[in-house]
Amino acid sequence: MSPKKKLLIYYGIWIALGLTLLGLAIKIDSIFIIPLFGLMFVIGYLSMMIKCPNCGNKLMVRKSGLSGMPLGVRSWPPEKCPDCGKHIS
């Protein structure tokens, strides 16, 4: 499965379950906020772990100019892998 399809699935799950849990927290009880935060952390972790199918490096972590340390996180995978330069399908 391509990295973009994985990310679309993760974002779809995040939107569907997030809105459901938010609605439950508003209408029923505020205890549903706890699984909402858990969902945000799990989907965020899974999306940051998406790797290039060619070289295996993480696509969603942007490397900085300061000795190549990971500095920021992308919201959408790039067209080409920043490490190996191959097109991501």
PyMOL Python script that loads the backbone (N, CA, C, O; Angstrom):
from pymol import cmd

cmd.read_pdbstr("""\
ATOM      1  N   MET A   1       0.852  -1.172   0.000  1.00  0.00           N
ATOM      2  CA  MET A   1       0.000   0.000   0.000  1.00  0.00           C
ATOM      3  C   MET A   1       0.900   1.238   0.000  1.00  0.00           C
ATOM      4  O   MET A   1       1.897   1.291   0.719  1.00  0.00           O
ATOM      5  N   SER A   2       0.540   2.219  -0.803  1.00  0.00           N
ATOM      6  CA  SER A   2       1.368   3.411  -0.921  1.00  0.00           C
ATOM      7  C   SER A   2       1.255   4.270   0.348  1.00  0.00           C
ATOM      8  O   SER A   2       0.258   4.196   1.067  1.00  0.00           O
ATOM      9  N   PRO A   3       2.271   5.075   0.611  1.00  0.00           N
ATOM     10  CA  PRO A   3       2.240   5.924   1.803  1.00  0.00           C
ATOM     11  C   PRO A   3       1.063   6.903   1.804  1.00  0.00           C
ATOM     12  O   PRO A   3       0.511   7.206   2.862  1.00  0.00           O
ATOM     13  N   LYS A   4       0.678   7.398   0.627  1.00  0.00           N
ATOM     14  CA  LYS A   4      -0.433   8.350   0.581  1.00  0.00           C
ATOM     15  C   LYS A   4      -1.757   7.678   0.917  1.00  0.00           C
ATOM     16  O   LYS A   4      -2.616   8.285   1.556  1.00  0.00           O
ATOM     17  N   LYS A   5      -1.929   6.420   0.489  1.00  0.00           N
ATOM     18  CA  LYS A   5      -3.150   5.689   0.825  1.00  0.00           C
ATOM     19  C   LYS A   5      -3.208   5.407   2.319  1.00  0.00           C
ATOM     20  O   LYS A   5      -4.269   5.516   2.933  1.00  0.00           O
ATOM     21  N   LYS A   6      -2.075   5.048   2.903  1.00  0.00           N
ATOM     22  CA  LYS A   6      -2.027   4.825   4.346  1.00  0.00           C
ATOM     23  C   LYS A   6      -2.414   6.094   5.100  1.00  0.00           C
ATOM     24  O   LYS A   6      -3.186   6.049   6.057  1.00  0.00           O
ATOM     25  N   LEU A   7      -1.869   7.222   4.658  1.00  0.00           N
ATOM     26  CA  LEU A   7      -2.166   8.475   5.332  1.00  0.00           C
ATOM     27  C   LEU A   7      -3.630   8.851   5.184  1.00  0.00           C
ATOM     28  O   LEU A   7      -4.233   9.350   6.134  1.00  0.00           O
ATOM     29  N   LEU A   8      -4.216   8.622   4.010  1.00  0.00           N
ATOM     30  CA  LEU A   8      -5.640   8.898   3.828  1.00  0.00           C
ATOM     31  C   LEU A   8      -6.501   8.034   4.740  1.00  0.00           C
ATOM     32  O   LEU A   8      -7.499   8.506   5.285  1.00  0.00           O
ATOM     33  N   ILE A   9      -6.122   6.777   4.906  1.00  0.00           N
ATOM     34  CA  ILE A   9      -6.856   5.888   5.816  1.00  0.00           C
ATOM     35  C   ILE A   9      -6.727   6.381   7.252  1.00  0.00           C
ATOM     36  O   ILE A   9      -7.716   6.425   7.984  1.00  0.00           O
ATOM     37  N   TYR A  10      -5.519   6.749   7.659  1.00  0.00           N
ATOM     38  CA  TYR A  10      -5.314   7.262   9.023  1.00  0.00           C
ATOM     39  C   TYR A  10      -6.118   8.536   9.254  1.00  0.00           C
ATOM     40  O   TYR A  10      -6.748   8.691  10.300  1.00  0.00           O
ATOM     41  N   TYR A  11      -6.101   9.455   8.279  1.00  0.00           N
ATOM     42  CA  TYR A  11      -6.859  10.696   8.427  1.00  0.00           C
ATOM     43  C   TYR A  11      -8.364  10.430   8.454  1.00  0.00           C
ATOM     44  O   TYR A  11      -9.093  11.086   9.199  1.00  0.00           O
ATOM     45  N   GLY A  12      -8.833   9.479   7.654  1.00  0.00           N
ATOM     46  CA  GLY A  12     -10.254   9.129   7.660  1.00  0.00           C
ATOM     47  C   GLY A  12     -10.697   8.560   9.000  1.00  0.00           C
ATOM     48  O   GLY A  12     -11.757   8.916   9.515  1.00  0.00           O
ATOM     49  N   ILE A  13      -9.879   7.675   9.561  1.00  0.00           N
ATOM     50  CA  ILE A  13     -10.177   7.108  10.886  1.00  0.00           C
ATOM     51  C   ILE A  13     -10.171   8.218  11.937  1.00  0.00           C
ATOM     52  O   ILE A  13     -11.028   8.250  12.820  1.00  0.00           O
ATOM     53  N   TRP A  14      -9.208   9.120  11.836  1.00  0.00           N
ATOM     54  CA  TRP A  14      -9.099  10.198  12.802  1.00  0.00           C
ATOM     55  C   TRP A  14     -10.333  11.100  12.765  1.00  0.00           C
ATOM     56  O   TRP A  14     -10.864  11.477  13.809  1.00  0.00           O
ATOM     57  N   ILE A  15     -10.782  11.441  11.563  1.00  0.00           N
ATOM     58  CA  ILE A  15     -11.956  12.314  11.445  1.00  0.00           C
ATOM     59  C   ILE A  15     -13.212  11.605  11.929  1.00  0.00           C
ATOM     60  O   ILE A  15     -13.976  12.174  12.710  1.00  0.00           O
ATOM     61  N   ALA A  16     -13.441  10.369  11.479  1.00  0.00           N
ATOM     62  CA  ALA A  16     -14.670   9.651  11.824  1.00  0.00           C
ATOM     63  C   ALA A  16     -14.750   9.373  13.330  1.00  0.00           C
ATOM     64  O   ALA A  16     -15.746   9.708  13.971  1.00  0.00           O
ATOM     65  N   LEU A  17     -13.713   8.768  13.886  1.00  0.00           N
ATOM     66  CA  LEU A  17     -13.744   8.457  15.317  1.00  0.00           C
ATOM     67  C   LEU A  17     -13.638   9.712  16.178  1.00  0.00           C
ATOM     68  O   LEU A  17     -14.244   9.790  17.246  1.00  0.00           O
ATOM     69  N   GLY A  18     -12.867  10.692  15.711  1.00  0.00           N
ATOM     70  CA  GLY A  18     -12.724  11.923  16.474  1.00  0.00           C
ATOM     71  C   GLY A  18     -14.038  12.671  16.608  1.00  0.00           C
ATOM     72  O   GLY A  18     -14.380  13.144  17.692  1.00  0.00           O
ATOM     73  N   LEU A  19     -14.774  12.779  15.513  1.00  0.00           N
ATOM     74  CA  LEU A  19     -16.070  13.460  15.584  1.00  0.00           C
ATOM     75  C   LEU A  19     -17.071  12.668  16.420  1.00  0.00           C
ATOM     76  O   LEU A  19     -17.880  13.250  17.142  1.00  0.00           O
ATOM     77  N   THR A  20     -17.015  11.335  16.322  1.00  0.00           N
ATOM     78  CA  THR A  20     -17.902  10.500  17.133  1.00  0.00           C
ATOM     79  C   THR A  20     -17.611  10.680  18.622  1.00  0.00           C
ATOM     80  O   THR A  20     -18.528  10.883  19.417  1.00  0.00           O
ATOM     81  N   LEU A  21     -16.340  10.605  18.994  1.00  0.00           N
ATOM     82  CA  LEU A  21     -15.979  10.760  20.402  1.00  0.00           C
ATOM     83  C   LEU A  21     -16.258  12.171  20.902  1.00  0.00           C
ATOM     84  O   LEU A  21     -16.656  12.354  22.053  1.00  0.00           O
ATOM     85  N   LEU A  22     -16.052  13.166  20.051  1.00  0.00           N
ATOM     86  CA  LEU A  22     -16.361  14.529  20.449  1.00  0.00           C
ATOM     87  C   LEU A  22     -17.861  14.709  20.667  1.00  0.00           C
ATOM     88  O   LEU A  22     -18.278  15.372  21.617  1.00  0.00           O
ATOM     89  N   GLY A  23     -18.667  14.123  19.794  1.00  0.00           N
ATOM     90  CA  GLY A  23     -20.121  14.189  19.976  1.00  0.00           C
ATOM     91  C   GLY A  23     -20.565  13.486  21.238  1.00  0.00           C
ATOM     92  O   GLY A  23     -21.440  13.979  21.950  1.00  0.00           O
ATOM     93  N   LEU A  24     -19.969  12.330  21.527  1.00  0.00           N
ATOM     94  CA  LEU A  24     -20.301  11.624  22.765  1.00  0.00           C
ATOM     95  C   LEU A  24     -19.884  12.429  23.993  1.00  0.00           C
ATOM     96  O   LEU A  24     -20.585  12.436  25.005  1.00  0.00           O
ATOM     97  N   ALA A  25     -18.737  13.107  23.899  1.00  0.00           N
ATOM     98  CA  ALA A  25     -18.279  13.910  25.032  1.00  0.00           C
ATOM     99  C   ALA A  25     -19.201  15.102  25.271  1.00  0.00           C
ATOM    100  O   ALA A  25     -19.405  15.507  26.415  1.00  0.00           O
ATOM    101  N   ILE A  26     -19.753  15.660  24.212  1.00  0.00           N
ATOM    102  CA  ILE A  26     -20.649  16.811  24.364  1.00  0.00           C
ATOM    103  C   ILE A  26     -22.022  16.368  24.865  1.00  0.00           C
ATOM    104  O   ILE A  26     -22.590  16.993  25.761  1.00  0.00           O
ATOM    105  N   LYS A  27     -22.554  15.292  24.289  1.00  0.00           N
ATOM    106  CA  LYS A  27     -23.929  14.895  24.590  1.00  0.00           C
ATOM    107  C   LYS A  27     -24.066  14.022  25.839  1.00  0.00           C
ATOM    108  O   LYS A  27     -25.024  14.180  26.597  1.00  0.00           O
ATOM    109  N   ILE A  28     -23.127  13.106  26.062  1.00  0.00           N
ATOM    110  CA  ILE A  28     -23.309  12.123  27.131  1.00  0.00           C
ATOM    111  C   ILE A  28     -22.480  12.459  28.372  1.00  0.00           C
ATOM    112  O   ILE A  28     -23.022  12.781  29.429  1.00  0.00           O
ATOM    113  N   ASP A  29     -21.144  12.376  28.219  1.00  0.00           N
ATOM    114  CA  ASP A  29     -20.290  12.586  29.384  1.00  0.00           C
ATOM    115  C   ASP A  29     -18.915  13.042  28.919  1.00  0.00           C
ATOM    116  O   ASP A  29     -18.457  12.652  27.845  1.00  0.00           O
ATOM    117  N   SER A  30     -18.271  13.851  29.713  1.00  0.00           N
ATOM    118  CA  SER A  30     -16.953  14.370  29.332  1.00  0.00           C
ATOM    119  C   SER A  30     -15.846  13.326  29.450  1.00  0.00           C
ATOM    120  O   SER A  30     -14.705  13.611  29.087  1.00  0.00           O
ATOM    121  N   ILE A  31     -16.145  12.140  29.941  1.00  0.00           N
ATOM    122  CA  ILE A  31     -15.142  11.080  30.043  1.00  0.00           C
ATOM    123  C   ILE A  31     -14.674  10.618  28.659  1.00  0.00           C
ATOM    124  O   ILE A  31     -13.607  10.019  28.534  1.00  0.00           O
ATOM    125  N   PHE A  32     -15.472  10.896  27.620  1.00  0.00           N
ATOM    126  CA  PHE A  32     -15.098  10.506  26.259  1.00  0.00           C
ATOM    127  C   PHE A  32     -13.991  11.380  25.687  1.00  0.00           C
ATOM    128  O   PHE A  32     -13.517  11.122  24.581  1.00  0.00           O
ATOM    129  N   ILE A  33     -13.572  12.402  26.413  1.00  0.00           N
ATOM    130  CA  ILE A  33     -12.429  13.213  25.986  1.00  0.00           C
ATOM    131  C   ILE A  33     -11.141  12.408  26.105  1.00  0.00           C
ATOM    132  O   ILE A  33     -10.225  12.601  25.306  1.00  0.00           O
ATOM    133  N   ILE A  34     -11.051  11.512  27.083  1.00  0.00           N
ATOM    134  CA  ILE A  34      -9.836  10.715  27.296  1.00  0.00           C
ATOM    135  C   ILE A  34      -9.534   9.828  26.087  1.00  0.00           C
ATOM    136  O   ILE A  34      -8.401   9.848  25.605  1.00  0.00           O
ATOM    137  N   PRO A  35     -10.510   9.037  25.564  1.00  0.00           N
ATOM    138  CA  PRO A  35     -10.183   8.268  24.356  1.00  0.00           C
ATOM    139  C   PRO A  35      -9.934   9.151  23.135  1.00  0.00           C
ATOM    140  O   PRO A  35      -9.236   8.734  22.211  1.00  0.00           O
ATOM    141  N   LEU A  36     -10.487  10.356  23.115  1.00  0.00           N
ATOM    142  CA  LEU A  36     -10.238  11.273  22.009  1.00  0.00           C
ATOM    143  C   LEU A  36      -8.764  11.678  21.976  1.00  0.00           C
ATOM    144  O   LEU A  36      -8.150  11.700  20.909  1.00  0.00           O
ATOM    145  N   PHE A  37      -8.197  11.997  23.134  1.00  0.00           N
ATOM    146  CA  PHE A  37      -6.774  12.313  23.192  1.00  0.00           C
ATOM    147  C   PHE A  37      -5.923  11.092  22.850  1.00  0.00           C
ATOM    148  O   PHE A  37      -4.901  11.218  22.176  1.00  0.00           O
ATOM    149  N   GLY A  38      -6.340   9.909  23.313  1.00  0.00           N
ATOM    150  CA  GLY A  38      -5.623   8.688  22.955  1.00  0.00           C
ATOM    151  C   GLY A  38      -5.639   8.448  21.453  1.00  0.00           C
ATOM    152  O   GLY A  38      -4.632   8.044  20.871  1.00  0.00           O
ATOM    153  N   LEU A  39      -6.777   8.694  20.830  1.00  0.00           N
ATOM    154  CA  LEU A  39      -6.889   8.547  19.376  1.00  0.00           C
ATOM    155  C   LEU A  39      -5.954   9.516  18.665  1.00  0.00           C
ATOM    156  O   LEU A  39      -5.300   9.141  17.692  1.00  0.00           O
ATOM    157  N   MET A  40      -5.882  10.746  19.136  1.00  0.00           N
ATOM    158  CA  MET A  40      -4.994  11.728  18.511  1.00  0.00           C
ATOM    159  C   MET A  40      -3.535  11.293  18.605  1.00  0.00           C
ATOM    160  O   MET A  40      -2.782  11.430  17.641  1.00  0.00           O
ATOM    161  N   PHE A  41      -3.140  10.776  19.743  1.00  0.00           N
ATOM    162  CA  PHE A  41      -1.750  10.338  19.896  1.00  0.00           C
ATOM    163  C   PHE A  41      -1.434   9.126  19.029  1.00  0.00           C
ATOM    164  O   PHE A  41      -0.365   9.068  18.421  1.00  0.00           O
ATOM    165  N   VAL A  42      -2.344   8.159  18.964  1.00  0.00           N
ATOM    166  CA  VAL A  42      -2.098   6.942  18.182  1.00  0.00           C
ATOM    167  C   VAL A  42      -2.038   7.255  16.691  1.00  0.00           C
ATOM    168  O   VAL A  42      -1.125   6.797  16.004  1.00  0.00           O
ATOM    169  N   ILE A  43      -2.991   8.023  16.180  1.00  0.00           N
ATOM    170  CA  ILE A  43      -2.987   8.363  14.760  1.00  0.00           C
ATOM    171  C   ILE A  43      -1.784   9.238  14.418  1.00  0.00           C
ATOM    172  O   ILE A  43      -1.192   9.082  13.350  1.00  0.00           O
ATOM    173  N   GLY A  44      -1.422  10.145  15.300  1.00  0.00           N
ATOM    174  CA  GLY A  44      -0.227  10.956  15.076  1.00  0.00           C
ATOM    175  C   GLY A  44       1.030  10.117  15.019  1.00  0.00           C
ATOM    176  O   GLY A  44       1.889  10.342  14.166  1.00  0.00           O
ATOM    177  N   TYR A  45       1.148   9.151  15.916  1.00  0.00           N
ATOM    178  CA  TYR A  45       2.314   8.265  15.912  1.00  0.00           C
ATOM    179  C   TYR A  45       2.354   7.422  14.645  1.00  0.00           C
ATOM    180  O   TYR A  45       3.400   7.305  14.007  1.00  0.00           O
ATOM    181  N   LEU A  46       1.210   6.829  14.276  1.00  0.00           N
ATOM    182  CA  LEU A  46       1.176   5.987  13.082  1.00  0.00           C
ATOM    183  C   LEU A  46       1.495   6.776  11.824  1.00  0.00           C
ATOM    184  O   LEU A  46       2.180   6.272  10.934  1.00  0.00           O
ATOM    185  N   SER A  47       1.006   8.010  11.738  1.00  0.00           N
ATOM    186  CA  SER A  47       1.293   8.795  10.539  1.00  0.00           C
ATOM    187  C   SER A  47       2.755   9.234  10.486  1.00  0.00           C
ATOM    188  O   SER A  47       3.311   9.372   9.397  1.00  0.00           O
ATOM    189  N   MET A  48       3.384   9.455  11.633  1.00  0.00           N
ATOM    190  CA  MET A  48       4.801   9.812  11.631  1.00  0.00           C
ATOM    191  C   MET A  48       5.698   8.622  11.299  1.00  0.00           C
ATOM    192  O   MET A  48       6.850   8.816  10.911  1.00  0.00           O
ATOM    193  N   MET A  49       5.196   7.400  11.443  1.00  0.00           N
ATOM    194  CA  MET A  49       5.999   6.215  11.179  1.00  0.00           C
ATOM    195  C   MET A  49       5.889   5.718   9.734  1.00  0.00           C
ATOM    196  O   MET A  49       6.438   4.664   9.415  1.00  0.00           O
ATOM    197  N   ILE A  50       5.201   6.440   8.860  1.00  0.00           N
ATOM    198  CA  ILE A  50       5.099   6.038   7.453  1.00  0.00           C
ATOM    199  C   ILE A  50       6.479   6.140   6.823  1.00  0.00           C
ATOM    200  O   ILE A  50       7.151   7.165   6.933  1.00  0.00           O
ATOM    201  N   LYS A  51       6.894   5.059   6.157  1.00  0.00           N
ATOM    202  CA  LYS A  51       8.249   4.983   5.615  1.00  0.00           C
ATOM    203  C   LYS A  51       8.241   4.914   4.098  1.00  0.00           C
ATOM    204  O   LYS A  51       7.250   4.531   3.476  1.00  0.00           O
ATOM    205  N   CYS A  52       9.367   5.293   3.526  1.00  0.00           N
ATOM    206  CA  CYS A  52       9.574   5.205   2.075  1.00  0.00           C
ATOM    207  C   CYS A  52       9.635   3.732   1.683  1.00  0.00           C
ATOM    208  O   CYS A  52      10.349   2.961   2.323  1.00  0.00           O
ATOM    209  N   PRO A  53       8.895   3.320   0.635  1.00  0.00           N
ATOM    210  CA  PRO A  53       8.952   1.919   0.233  1.00  0.00           C
ATOM    211  C   PRO A  53      10.292   1.527  -0.384  1.00  0.00           C
ATOM    212  O   PRO A  53      10.602   0.339  -0.475  1.00  0.00           O
ATOM    213  N   ASN A  54      11.086   2.504  -0.809  1.00  0.00           N
ATOM    214  CA  ASN A  54      12.375   2.197  -1.445  1.00  0.00           C
ATOM    215  C   ASN A  54      13.513   2.068  -0.441  1.00  0.00           C
ATOM    216  O   ASN A  54      14.235   1.070  -0.441  1.00  0.00           O
ATOM    217  N   CYS A  55      13.675   3.082   0.420  1.00  0.00           N
ATOM    218  CA  CYS A  55      14.831   3.069   1.324  1.00  0.00           C
ATOM    219  C   CYS A  55      14.470   2.817   2.787  1.00  0.00           C
ATOM    220  O   CYS A  55      15.350   2.502   3.589  1.00  0.00           O
ATOM    221  N   GLY A  56      13.196   2.950   3.148  1.00  0.00           N
ATOM    222  CA  GLY A  56      12.780   2.661   4.514  1.00  0.00           C
ATOM    223  C   GLY A  56      12.901   3.820   5.487  1.00  0.00           C
ATOM    224  O   GLY A  56      12.670   3.636   6.682  1.00  0.00           O
ATOM    225  N   ASN A  57      13.258   5.011   5.013  1.00  0.00           N
ATOM    226  CA  ASN A  57      13.353   6.169   5.901  1.00  0.00           C
ATOM    227  C   ASN A  57      11.979   6.786   6.111  1.00  0.00           C
ATOM    228  O   ASN A  57      11.100   6.661   5.258  1.00  0.00           O
ATOM    229  N   LYS A  58      11.796   7.448   7.238  1.00  0.00           N
ATOM    230  CA  LYS A  58      10.505   8.051   7.565  1.00  0.00           C
ATOM    231  C   LYS A  58      10.246   9.250   6.657  1.00  0.00           C
ATOM    232  O   LYS A  58      11.101  10.122   6.502  1.00  0.00           O
ATOM    233  N   LEU A  59       9.053   9.282   6.059  1.00  0.00           N
ATOM    234  CA  LEU A  59       8.707  10.355   5.133  1.00  0.00           C
ATOM    235  C   LEU A  59       8.150  11.584   5.815  1.00  0.00           C
ATOM    236  O   LEU A  59       8.345  12.700   5.333  1.00  0.00           O
ATOM    237  N   MET A  60       7.471  11.405   6.910  1.00  0.00           N
ATOM    238  CA  MET A  60       6.740  12.504   7.520  1.00  0.00           C
ATOM    239  C   MET A  60       7.596  13.352   8.455  1.00  0.00           C
ATOM    240  O   MET A  60       7.140  14.398   8.918  1.00  0.00           O
ATOM    241  N   VAL A  61       8.812  12.933   8.740  1.00  0.00           N
ATOM    242  CA  VAL A  61       9.703  13.693   9.614  1.00  0.00           C
ATOM    243  C   VAL A  61      10.649  14.499   8.735  1.00  0.00           C
ATOM    244  O   VAL A  61      11.404  13.933   7.945  1.00  0.00           O
ATOM    245  N   ARG A  62      10.607  15.797   8.871  1.00  0.00           N
ATOM    246  CA  ARG A  62      11.444  16.688   8.068  1.00  0.00           C
ATOM    247  C   ARG A  62      12.769  16.895   8.788  1.00  0.00           C
ATOM    248  O   ARG A  62      12.796  17.214   9.977  1.00  0.00           O
ATOM    249  N   LYS A  63      13.861  16.711   8.065  1.00  0.00           N
ATOM    250  CA  LYS A  63      15.177  16.897   8.672  1.00  0.00           C
ATOM    251  C   LYS A  63      15.594  18.353   8.517  1.00  0.00           C
ATOM    252  O   LYS A  63      15.326  18.983   7.494  1.00  0.00           O
ATOM    253  N   SER A  64      16.246  18.873   9.535  1.00  0.00           N
ATOM    254  CA  SER A  64      16.654  20.279   9.516  1.00  0.00           C
ATOM    255  C   SER A  64      18.054  20.407   8.938  1.00  0.00           C
ATOM    256  O   SER A  64      18.717  19.415   8.637  1.00  0.00           O
ATOM    257  N   GLY A  65      18.480  21.637   8.793  1.00  0.00           N
ATOM    258  CA  GLY A  65      19.821  21.908   8.315  1.00  0.00           C
ATOM    259  C   GLY A  65      20.865  21.801   9.415  1.00  0.00           C
ATOM    260  O   GLY A  65      22.062  21.833   9.130  1.00  0.00           O
ATOM    261  N   LEU A  66      20.440  21.675  10.654  1.00  0.00           N
ATOM    262  CA  LEU A  66      21.368  21.593  11.768  1.00  0.00           C
ATOM    263  C   LEU A  66      21.756  20.138  12.004  1.00  0.00           C
ATOM    264  O   LEU A  66      21.118  19.444  12.796  1.00  0.00           O
ATOM    265  N   SER A  67      22.761  19.693  11.344  1.00  0.00           N
ATOM    266  CA  SER A  67      23.324  18.343  11.471  1.00  0.00           C
ATOM    267  C   SER A  67      22.307  17.237  11.182  1.00  0.00           C
ATOM    268  O   SER A  67      22.456  16.120  11.678  1.00  0.00           O
ATOM    269  N   GLY A  68      21.282  17.534  10.390  1.00  0.00           N
ATOM    270  CA  GLY A  68      20.325  16.511   9.974  1.00  0.00           C
ATOM    271  C   GLY A  68      19.395  16.018  11.058  1.00  0.00           C
ATOM    272  O   GLY A  68      18.815  14.939  10.934  1.00  0.00           O
ATOM    273  N   MET A  69      19.242  16.798  12.128  1.00  0.00           N
ATOM    274  CA  MET A  69      18.352  16.374  13.211  1.00  0.00           C
ATOM    275  C   MET A  69      16.902  16.503  12.762  1.00  0.00           C
ATOM    276  O   MET A  69      16.569  17.443  12.040  1.00  0.00           O
ATOM    277  N   PRO A  70      16.022  15.572  13.175  1.00  0.00           N
ATOM    278  CA  PRO A  70      14.602  15.738  12.865  1.00  0.00           C
ATOM    279  C   PRO A  70      14.031  16.935  13.605  1.00  0.00           C
ATOM    280  O   PRO A  70      14.136  17.024  14.829  1.00  0.00           O
ATOM    281  N   LEU A  71      13.427  17.857  12.863  1.00  0.00           N
ATOM    282  CA  LEU A  71      12.961  19.084  13.485  1.00  0.00           C
ATOM    283  C   LEU A  71      11.453  19.223  13.427  1.00  0.00           C
ATOM    284  O   LEU A  71      10.829  19.559  14.434  1.00  0.00           O
ATOM    285  N   GLY A  72      10.859  18.976  12.285  1.00  0.00           N
ATOM    286  CA  GLY A  72       9.421  19.177  12.141  1.00  0.00           C
ATOM    287  C   GLY A  72       8.747  17.968  11.536  1.00  0.00           C
ATOM    288  O   GLY A  72       9.400  17.012  11.116  1.00  0.00           O
ATOM    289  N   VAL A  73       7.431  18.028  11.501  1.00  0.00           N
ATOM    290  CA  VAL A  73       6.633  16.935  10.957  1.00  0.00           C
ATOM    291  C   VAL A  73       5.817  17.479   9.793  1.00  0.00           C
ATOM    292  O   VAL A  73       5.244  18.565   9.885  1.00  0.00           O
ATOM    293  N   ARG A  74       5.765  16.729   8.702  1.00  0.00           N
ATOM    294  CA  ARG A  74       4.976  17.121   7.538  1.00  0.00           C
ATOM    295  C   ARG A  74       3.528  16.706   7.747  1.00  0.00           C
ATOM    296  O   ARG A  74       3.246  15.779   8.506  1.00  0.00           O
ATOM    297  N   SER A  75       2.611  17.393   7.074  1.00  0.00           N
ATOM    298  CA  SER A  75       1.210  16.993   7.144  1.00  0.00           C
ATOM    299  C   SER A  75       0.823  16.118   5.957  1.00  0.00           C
ATOM    300  O   SER A  75      -0.220  15.465   5.991  1.00  0.00           O
ATOM    301  N   TRP A  76       1.630  16.093   4.928  1.00  0.00           N
ATOM    302  CA  TRP A  76       1.377  15.280   3.746  1.00  0.00           C
ATOM    303  C   TRP A  76       2.712  14.781   3.226  1.00  0.00           C
ATOM    304  O   TRP A  76       3.686  15.534   3.250  1.00  0.00           O
ATOM    305  N   PRO A  77       2.803  13.525   2.751  1.00  0.00           N
ATOM    306  CA  PRO A  77       4.095  13.019   2.296  1.00  0.00           C
ATOM    307  C   PRO A  77       4.579  13.731   1.038  1.00  0.00           C
ATOM    308  O   PRO A  77       3.761  14.120   0.204  1.00  0.00           O
ATOM    309  N   PRO A  78       5.877  13.908   0.884  1.00  0.00           N
ATOM    310  CA  PRO A  78       6.405  14.577  -0.301  1.00  0.00           C
ATOM    311  C   PRO A  78       6.269  13.698  -1.546  1.00  0.00           C
ATOM    312  O   PRO A  78       6.040  12.494  -1.438  1.00  0.00           O
ATOM    313  N   GLU A  79       6.410  14.299  -2.714  1.00  0.00           N
ATOM    314  CA  GLU A  79       6.333  13.543  -3.972  1.00  0.00           C
ATOM    315  C   GLU A  79       7.547  12.630  -4.139  1.00  0.00           C
ATOM    316  O   GLU A  79       7.423  11.514  -4.643  1.00  0.00           O
ATOM    317  N   LYS A  80       8.714  13.102  -3.719  1.00  0.00           N
ATOM    318  CA  LYS A  80       9.937  12.311  -3.798  1.00  0.00           C
ATOM    319  C   LYS A  80      10.514  12.144  -2.398  1.00  0.00           C
ATOM    320  O   LYS A  80      10.386  13.023  -1.546  1.00  0.00           O
ATOM    321  N   CYS A  81      11.140  11.015  -2.184  1.00  0.00           N
ATOM    322  CA  CYS A  81      11.769  10.754  -0.885  1.00  0.00           C
ATOM    323  C   CYS A  81      12.924  11.748  -0.696  1.00  0.00           C
ATOM    324  O   CYS A  81      13.760  11.893  -1.588  1.00  0.00           O
ATOM    325  N   PRO A  82      12.979  12.428   0.447  1.00  0.00           N
ATOM    326  CA  PRO A  82      14.067  13.387   0.658  1.00  0.00           C
ATOM    327  C   PRO A  82      15.435  12.715   0.820  1.00  0.00           C
ATOM    328  O   PRO A  82      16.462  13.373   0.660  1.00  0.00           O
ATOM    329  N   ASP A  83      15.463  11.419   1.133  1.00  0.00           N
ATOM    330  CA  ASP A  83      16.740  10.743   1.338  1.00  0.00           C
ATOM    331  C   ASP A  83      17.259  10.059   0.075  1.00  0.00           C
ATOM    332  O   ASP A  83      18.408  10.263  -0.315  1.00  0.00           O
ATOM    333  N   CYS A  84      16.404   9.236  -0.573  1.00  0.00           N
ATOM    334  CA  CYS A  84      16.885   8.496  -1.749  1.00  0.00           C
ATOM    335  C   CYS A  84      16.513   9.180  -3.055  1.00  0.00           C
ATOM    336  O   CYS A  84      17.099   8.857  -4.089  1.00  0.00           O
ATOM    337  N   GLY A  85      15.555  10.119  -3.055  1.00  0.00           N
ATOM    338  CA  GLY A  85      15.192  10.866  -4.240  1.00  0.00           C
ATOM    339  C   GLY A  85      14.269  10.155  -5.213  1.00  0.00           C
ATOM    340  O   GLY A  85      13.968  10.696  -6.277  1.00  0.00           O
ATOM    341  N   LYS A  86      13.814   8.963  -4.880  1.00  0.00           N
ATOM    342  CA  LYS A  86      12.921   8.222  -5.774  1.00  0.00           C
ATOM    343  C   LYS A  86      11.480   8.676  -5.584  1.00  0.00           C
ATOM    344  O   LYS A  86      11.079   9.094  -4.497  1.00  0.00           O
ATOM    345  N   HIS A  87      10.708   8.584  -6.673  1.00  0.00           N
ATOM    346  CA  HIS A  87       9.304   8.978  -6.642  1.00  0.00           C
ATOM    347  C   HIS A  87       8.519   8.002  -5.773  1.00  0.00           C
ATOM    348  O   HIS A  87       8.720   6.789  -5.845  1.00  0.00           O
ATOM    349  N   ILE A  88       7.621   8.546  -4.949  1.00  0.00           N
ATOM    350  CA  ILE A  88       6.799   7.737  -4.072  1.00  0.00           C
ATOM    351  C   ILE A  88       5.456   7.544  -4.732  1.00  0.00           C
ATOM    352  O   ILE A  88       4.743   8.510  -5.003  1.00  0.00           O
ATOM    353  N   SER A  89       5.108   6.293  -4.992  1.00  0.00           N
ATOM    354  CA  SER A  89       3.838   6.028  -5.677  1.00  0.00           C
ATOM    355  C   SER A  89       2.733   5.750  -4.693  1.00  0.00           C
ATOM    356  O   SER A  89       1.595   5.506  -5.095  1.00  0.00           O
TER     357      SER A  89
END
""", "prot")
cmd.dss("prot")
cmd.show_as("cartoon", "prot")
cmd.util.cbc("prot")
cmd.orient("prot")
